[in-house]
Amino acid sequence: MATRYSHFCPAARALEKIGDKWSLLIVRDLLEGPKRFTDLLAYLNNITPKWLTLRLRELEAAGIVKRDCQSGRREVWYRLTPAGGDLSPIIEGLVSWGQRYAMRPPLPGEVVNSERLMKGLAKWLNKRGKLLSHPAVYSIRFPQCTYLLSFAEDEWTSTAGEAPDADIKINTTPETMATFTTVPRKECGEIFESMRVMGMPNQINEFRKIFGVPNSDAKQIHKQNTKEK
């Protein structure tokens, strides 16, 4: 049952429609494009099928989400209506506020989605104006997949894929990467040293500068480069 505020106000009415647990996160995922039920389960990871079904029905009833059932296709896809699409600046605002005021390292048992982590990281770098003087590609290899964090034409982007000639190659876990990007600056150096990093010393130092990690001396950089040898 959706929350009722019994309060005459546009903000209260909006929250009655989209303020329940999971609702805005479903909208967040559908803003990237139509999704199947199983896709949404995977992105939200901790939601149960029962709760996802309930929230989708409520969002459909509110005119925010619609089911896309095509003849001859077994799977049902969910997409946003125009009203749902108009929530984009609200989601962007929440993400921006959360990155600035509410982020913390992941808690034990908290699942970190690799794709969302890397996309959020690229947005954060762009938001903070973290620019390089030249194009660069950083390869972040997780146990299940690899993402490329690339800088070109004054913009950071994140894509899934491999780059054998990447400027830096980092082997780590999504949880460690998320911790590295959210702990206080005085602690991120220790986290960075725990990751396996390969690359030229000047490239590694540039990466450190972008993320506010103090530069290593030559001995420490050599240690980073030899971790996988």
Stockholm file with secondary structure:
# STOCKHOLM 1.0

chainA/1-229         MATRYSHFCPAARALEKIGDKWSLLIVRDLLEGPKRFTDLLAYLNNITPKWLTLRLRELEAAGIVKRDCQSGRREVWYRLTPAGGDLSPIIEGLVSWGQRYAMRPPLPGEVVNSERLMKGLAKWLNKRGKLLSHPAVYSIRFPQCTYLLSFAEDEWTSTAGEAPDADIKINTTPETMATFTTVPRKECGEIFESMRVMGMPNQINEFRKIFGVPNSDAKQIHKQNTKEK
#=GR chainA/1-229 SS CCCCCCCCCHHHHHHHHHCSTTHHHHHHHHTTSCEEHHHHHHHHCSSCHHHHHHHHHHHHHTTSEEEECCTTCCSCEEEECHHHHTTHHHHHHHHHHIIIIICCCCCTTCCCCHHHHHHHHHHHHHHTTCCCSSCEEEEEECSSCEEEEEEETTEEEEEESCCTTCSEEEECCHHHHHHHTTSCHHHHHHHHHHSEEEECHHHHHHHHHHTTCCCCCHHHHHHHHTTTC
#=GC SS_cons         CCCCCCCCCHHHHHHHHHCSTTHHHHHHHHTTSCEEHHHHHHHHCSSCHHHHHHHHHHHHHTTSEEEECCTTCCSCEEEECHHHHTTHHHHHHHHHHIIIIICCCCCTTCCCCHHHHHHHHHHHHHHTTCCCSSCEEEEEECSSCEEEEEEETTEEEEEESCCTTCSEEEECCHHHHHHHTTSCHHHHHHHHHHSEEEECHHHHHHHHHHTTCCCCCHHHHHHHHTTTC
//
